[in-house]
Amino acid sequence: MLTLRQIRESRNEVIERLAVKNFDAEKMVAAIIDLDDQRKTMQVKLDNNLAEQNSIAKQVGNLFKEGKTEEGNAAKQRVADLKEESKEMGLQLAETEKKLNDALVLLPNLPHASVPKGKTPADNLEIRSGGKMPQLSASAVPHWDLAKNYDIIDFELGVKITGSGFPVYKGKGAKLQRALINFFLDENVAAGYGEVMPPLMVNADSAYGTGQLPDKEGQMYYVNADDFYMIPTAEVPVTNIFRDVIVQASSLPIRLTAYTPCFRREAGSYGKDVRGLNRLHQFDKVEIVQVQHPEKSYESLDEMVKHVEGILNKLELPYRIIRLCGGDMSFASALTYDFEVYSAAQQKWLEVSSVSNFESFQANRLMLRYKEEGDKKNQLAHTLNGSSLALPRIVASLLENNQVDGGIRIPKALQSYCGFEMIE
């Protein structure tokens, strides 16, 4: 959430930068400033009312002691009237503050100055690429056929048990999933991330804190009886570890990693682009999260990008790194890099990771602050997160790119985790 200070002091800049995200903020910014002016006026009136109450209340006892009964009763009545007025003022102030907050949470985060303008993925900017493109035989097939041929993923059984987008992993397919999760976690821990295992459901405050509410409410599975949301990513529970927390600047950066299943409704998704593992309602992902000092958050972002890139190199997958344009960025992000791996049998690029800096946007919603040694003032921290990595499309590319005569080759980095070198 943007701060009122940002909006008031940099009104034109806020409007101009949000235009990069194709968001017309002019009317909303004007409404927010007007509501804030109303709030300030109401607060002054309420403060004056309370001050007058206190002043008159102090006089009441003395008036009665001095035998000025009529004046004392009048003063008591004035205090009672002021209390009624302050009660009404308080209700009006609370209502205005709610309207103000409701408006504030609808403003997206400001994009970083390096974010290119654009409306669609076609306007994204490729930063660099790596890995070697595989040369497949003419008989190569996509991963959904490989999954059936080698009996490692059963999509039809998943439909029977739950529905489309809930595959069943079997045999070496299940072992490959487990191997990738352990490999990703080990790589992250070796890079300095502490492992946590968070809940898979969160309350509304947590979803609000990281920006899923009110922006992505329709994309989450909702448990109505308990008012919980199934997590769309481990970013939500892990980042909320720090909700309403003040950390010491000396403890920054804080790095955490977590494996969780993730649940997304993906409403409106259909067609060939969602076939097989390309888009699921339940999938496994390993996440990395950082809480960092504002002056160093972009150094951390670069570090996280290099870390994910290193993992893809170890998996021997061809990849490219994309800086998202304003129109393709998330509501909460200030700068996002997407990683895509090449799926040789499908002859297309598949997104497998997003690494983002949210600056203070999430921290303001979370009330996540840091304190410098010897400084009494608390400051908003910066938060970052990234997929390290999401499994479905990694698995799709690993299966397709490594199909050879007699089976599917397992990359060397995974063989000790899998316990086998080939799926035969």
C-alpha positions in Angstrom: 0.0 0.0 0.0 1.3 3.4 -0.9 1.7 5.8 2.0 -0.3 9.0 2.3 3.0 10.9 2.4 4.0 9.5 -0.9 0.7 10.4 -2.5 0.5 13.9 -1.0 4.1 14.9 -1.5 4.6 13.3 -5.0 1.1 13.5 -6.4 2.0 14.0 -10.1 4.8 11.4 -9.9 2.4 8.8 -8.5 0.0 9.5 -11.3 2.7 9.4 -14.0 4.3 6.2 -12.7 1.0 4.3 -12.3 0.3 5.2 -15.9 3.2 2.9 -16.8 1.0 0.1 -15.3 -1.8 1.4 -17.5 -3.6 2.5 -14.4 -5.4 5.9 -14.5 -4.9 7.1 -10.9 -5.8 10.8 -11.3 -9.3 10.7 -9.9 -8.5 8.1 -7.2 -5.5 10.2 -6.0 -7.7 13.3 -5.9 -10.3 11.4 -3.9 -7.7 10.0 -1.5 -6.3 13.5 -0.8 -9.8 14.9 -0.3 -10.7 12.1 2.2 -7.4 12.7 4.0 -8.2 16.4 4.3 -11.6 15.5 5.7 -10.0 13.1 8.1 -7.6 15.8 9.3 -10.4 18.4 9.8 -12.5 15.9 11.7 -9.5 14.9 13.9 -8.8 18.6 14.8 -12.5 19.1 15.7 -12.5 16.0 17.8 -9.3 16.9 19.6 -10.6 20.4 20.3 -13.9 18.9 21.6 -11.9 16.5 24.0 -9.7 19.4 25.1 -12.8 21.5 26.0 -14.3 18.5 27.8 -11.3 18.1 30.0 -11.0 21.8 30.7 -14.7 22.2 31.7 -14.6 18.9 33.7 -11.7 20.3 35.8 -13.9 23.4 36.7 -17.0 21.5 37.7 -15.7 20.4 41.2 -14.4 23.9 42.0 -17.7 25.5 41.0 -19.7 23.2 43.4 -17.1 23.8 46.2 -17.6 27.6 45.7 -21.3 27.2 46.0 -22.0 28.0 42.4 -24.5 25.2 42.0 -26.2 26.6 38.9 -23.0 27.3 37.1 -21.7 23.8 38.2 -24.8 22.1 36.8 -24.5 24.1 33.5 -20.9 23.0 33.2 -21.8 19.3 33.9 -24.5 19.6 31.2 -21.9 21.1 28.8 -19.5 18.2 29.4 -22.3 15.7 28.7 -23.3 17.5 25.5 -19.6 17.6 24.4 -19.4 13.8 25.1 -22.3 13.2 22.8 -20.8 15.4 20.1 -17.4 13.6 20.4 -19.1 10.2 20.2 -20.8 11.3 16.9 -17.5 12.8 15.7 -15.7 9.6 16.5 -18.1 7.6 14.4 -17.8 10.0 11.5 -14.0 10.0 11.8 -13.9 6.1 11.8 -16.2 6.0 8.7 -13.9 8.5 6.9 -10.8 6.6 7.9 -12.4 3.4 6.5 -13.2 5.1 3.2 -9.7 6.4 3.0 -8.1 3.0 3.7 -10.5 1.3 1.2 -9.4 3.8 -1.4 -5.7 3.4 -0.6 -5.7 -0.4 -0.9 -7.0 -0.1 -4.5 -3.9 1.8 -5.7 -1.3 -0.5 -7.2 2.4 -0.2 -6.3 4.5 2.2 -8.2 6.7 0.6 -10.8 10.5 1.1 -10.7 12.0 3.6 -13.1 13.5 0.7 -15.1 10.1 -0.9 -15.9 9.3 -0.6 -19.6 6.0 0.7 -20.8 3.7 -1.8 -22.3 0.4 -3.6 -22.1 1.0 -7.2 -22.9 3.8 -9.9 -22.6 4.9 -8.9 -26.1 6.1 -5.6 -24.6 8.4 -7.3 -22.0 12.1 -6.9 -22.2 14.4 -9.9 -22.5 17.5 -9.3 -20.3 19.6 -12.4 -21.1 19.3 -16.1 -21.9 21.3 -19.2 -21.2 21.5 -22.9 -21.5 21.7 -25.1 -24.6 18.7 -25.7 -26.8 18.0 -29.4 -27.1 17.8 -31.1 -30.5 15.0 -33.6 -30.4 14.2 -36.4 -32.9 11.2 -36.2 -35.2 9.4 -38.7 -32.9 9.6 -36.4 -29.8 6.2 -35.9 -28.1 4.9 -33.4 -25.5 5.1 -34.2 -21.8 1.4 -35.2 -21.5 2.1 -38.1 -23.9 5.4 -38.9 -22.1 3.6 -39.0 -18.8 1.1 -41.5 -20.2 3.7 -43.6 -22.1 5.9 -44.0 -19.0 3.0 -44.1 -16.5 4.5 -41.3 -14.3 1.6 -38.7 -14.3 -2.0 -39.6 -14.5 -4.2 -36.6 -15.6 -7.4 -38.6 -16.1 -7.2 -40.1 -12.6 -6.8 -36.6 -11.2 -10.0 -35.6 -13.0 -11.8 -38.6 -11.5 -10.6 -37.8 -7.9 -11.0 -34.0 -8.0 -11.2 -32.4 -11.4 -9.1 -30.9 -14.2 -5.9 -29.4 -13.0 -5.2 -31.9 -10.2 -2.8 -34.5 -11.6 -1.7 -37.7 -9.8 2.0 -38.3 -9.8 3.1 -42.0 -9.9 6.2 -44.0 -9.5 9.3 -42.2 -10.9 7.1 -39.2 -11.5 6.4 -38.9 -7.8 10.1 -39.4 -7.0 11.0 -36.7 -9.5 8.7 -34.3 -7.8 10.2 -35.1 -4.4 13.7 -34.9 -5.8 13.1 -31.4 -7.2 11.6 -30.1 -4.0 14.6 -31.4 -1.9 17.1 -30.1 -4.6 15.5 -26.6 -4.6 15.4 -26.4 -0.8 19.0 -27.6 -0.4 20.1 -25.0 -3.0 18.3 -22.2 -1.2 19.5 -23.2 2.3 23.1 -23.4 0.9 22.6 -19.8 -0.3 21.7 -18.6 3.2 17.9 -19.0 3.3 16.4 -20.5 6.5 13.8 -23.2 5.9 10.3 -22.9 7.3 7.2 -25.0 6.8 4.2 -22.7 7.0 0.4 -23.4 7.1 -1.4 -24.0 3.8 -4.3 -21.8 4.8 -4.3 -18.2 5.8 -6.8 -15.7 7.3 -8.0 -12.6 5.5 -5.5 -10.4 7.4 -2.6 -12.4 5.9 -4.0 -12.3 2.4 -4.5 -8.6 2.8 -1.0 -8.1 4.0 0.7 -9.4 0.9 -1.8 -7.9 -1.5 -3.9 -10.9 -2.5 -6.9 -9.1 -1.1 -8.7 -7.3 -2.4 -6.9 -7.6 -5.8 -6.9 -11.4 -6.3 -9.8 -12.7 -4.2 -11.4 -14.5 -7.1 -8.2 -16.5 -7.8 -8.0 -18.0 -4.4 -9.9 -21.0 -3.0 -12.0 -19.9 0.0 -12.9 -22.1 3.0 -16.2 -20.5 3.8 -16.9 -22.2 7.2 -13.7 -20.9 8.8 -13.0 -17.7 6.7 -9.7 -19.1 5.5 -8.0 -18.9 2.1 -5.9 -21.7 0.6 -2.5 -20.2 -0.2 -1.7 -19.4 -3.9 2.0 -19.3 -3.0 4.2 -19.7 0.1 4.9 -16.0 -0.2 1.7 -15.2 1.6 2.3 -17.2 4.9 6.1 -16.7 5.0 5.9 -12.9 4.5 3.2 -12.7 7.1 5.6 -14.1 9.7 6.7 -10.5 9.9 3.2 -8.8 10.1 3.2 -6.2 12.9 6.8 -6.9 13.6 9.7 -4.4 14.2 13.1 -5.9 13.3 16.5 -4.5 14.1 18.3 -3.1 11.0 21.4 -5.2 12.1 19.4 -8.4 11.5 18.7 -7.5 7.8 18.5 -9.1 5.4 16.3 -11.9 6.6 16.1 -14.8 4.1 13.6 -17.6 4.3 12.6 -20.5 2.0 9.6 -22.8 2.1 8.1 -25.6 0.1 4.3 -25.7 -0.1 1.6 -27.0 -2.4 -0.1 -24.0 -4.0 -3.8 -23.6 -4.9 -5.1 -21.3 -7.6 -8.5 -21.3 -9.2 -7.2 -20.0 -12.5 -10.7 -18.9 -13.5 -11.1 -18.5 -17.2 -8.1 -20.6 -18.1 -8.7 -23.0 -21.0 -7.3 -24.2 -24.3 -4.1 -25.7 -25.5 -2.0 -23.4 -23.2 -3.4 -25.1 -20.1 -2.9 -28.7 -21.3 -0.9 -31.2 -19.1 1.3 -29.4 -16.5 1.1 -26.0 -18.2 -1.5 -24.7 -15.8 -2.7 -26.4 -12.7 -5.1 -25.7 -9.8 -2.8 -27.5 -7.3 1.0 -27.6 -7.8 4.2 -27.7 -5.8 6.5 -24.7 -5.4 9.6 -23.7 -3.4 9.7 -20.0 -2.6 12.4 -17.6 -1.4 11.5 -14.5 0.6 13.6 -11.6 1.8 13.1 -8.7 4.2 15.7 -6.1 3.5 16.8 -2.6 4.2 15.4 -0.1 1.6 18.9 0.9 0.5 19.9 -2.6 -0.3 16.7 -4.2 -1.7 17.7 -3.9 -5.3 21.1 -5.5 -4.6 19.1 -8.4 -3.1 16.8 -8.6 -6.1 19.9 -9.0 -8.4 21.2 -11.6 -6.0 17.9 -13.5 -6.1 17.8 -13.4 -9.9 21.4 -14.8 -10.1 20.5 -17.5 -7.6 17.5 -18.8 -9.6 19.6 -18.6 -12.8 22.2 -20.8 -11.2 19.6 -23.5 -10.4 18.4 -23.5 -14.0 21.9 -23.9 -15.2 22.3 -26.9 -12.9 19.1 -28.4 -14.3 20.6 -28.0 -17.8 17.5 -26.2 -19.0 17.5 -23.4 -21.7 16.1 -20.3 -20.2 15.6 -16.6 -20.7 15.1 -13.8 -18.1 12.4 -11.2 -18.8 11.9 -7.8 -17.2 8.1 -7.3 -17.1 6.5 -4.3 -18.7 4.1 -2.2 -16.6 1.0 -3.8 -18.1 2.2 -7.4 -17.3 3.3 -6.7 -13.7 1.4 -7.7 -10.6 -0.6 -5.3 -8.5 2.0 -5.2 -5.6 5.3 -5.4 -7.5 7.7 -2.5 -8.2 10.0 -4.6 -10.4 9.6 -8.2 -11.6 11.9 -10.5 -13.5 10.3 -13.6 -15.0 12.2 -16.8 -15.8 11.1 -18.9 -18.8 12.4 -22.3 -19.8 12.1 -23.6 -23.3 9.9 -26.6 -23.9 11.3 -28.3 -26.9 8.4 -30.6 -27.7 5.9 -27.9 -27.4 8.3 -25.4 -29.1 7.3 -22.6 -26.6 8.7 -20.8 -23.6 7.1 -21.6 -20.2 7.2 -19.3 -17.2 8.7 -21.1 -14.2 9.6 -18.2 -11.8 8.8 -14.6 -10.9 11.3 -12.7 -8.8 10.0 -9.4 -7.5 10.8 -6.4 -5.3 7.8 -4.9 -3.6 9.7 -2.1 -1.9 7.7 -0.9 1.0 4.3 -1.7 -0.5 3.7 -5.0 1.3 5.5 -3.7 4.4 3.1 -0.8 4.8 0.1 -3.2 4.7 1.9 -5.6 7.1 3.2 -2.9 9.4 6.6 -4.5 9.0 9.2 -2.0 10.2 12.9 -1.9 11.1 14.8 0.2 13.6 18.3 1.5 13.3 20.4 1.2 16.4 20.1 4.4 18.5 17.1 5.7 16.4 13.7 5.9 18.0 11.9 6.2 14.7 10.7 3.0 12.9 11.0 2.8 9.1 9.2 0.5 6.6 11.3 -2.4 5.4 11.3 -3.7 1.9 10.1 -7.2 0.9 11.1 -9.4 -2.0 10.1 -12.9 -3.1 10.7 -15.3 -5.9 9.9 -18.8 -7.1 12.9 -21.1 -6.6 11.2 -22.9 -8.3 7.7 -23.8 -9.4 7.6 -27.5 -10.3 5.0 -28.2 -13.0 6.6 -26.4 -16.0 10.1 -27.4 -14.8 8.9 -31.0 -14.9 7.3 -30.5 -18.3 10.5 -29.1 -19.8 12.7 -31.7 -18.1 10.6 -34.5 -19.5 10.3 -33.0 -23.0 13.9 -31.8 -23.4 15.5 -34.9 -22.1 13.6 -37.6 -24.1 16.1 -39.9 -25.8 16.0 -43.3 -27.3 15.0 -45.7 -24.6 13.7 -43.2 -22.0 14.0 -39.8 -20.4 17.4 -38.7 -19.1 17.6 -37.2 -15.6 20.0 -34.2 -15.3 23.2 -35.0 -13.4 22.4 -32.6 -10.5 19.1 -34.5 -9.8 20.4 -38.1 -10.1 21.5 -38.4 -6.5 18.1 -37.0 -5.3 16.1 -39.2 -7.6 18.1 -42.4 -7.1 17.9 -43.1 -10.9 19.5 -41.8 -14.0 16.7 -42.6 -16.5 12.9 -43.0 -16.7 12.6 -46.1 -18.8 
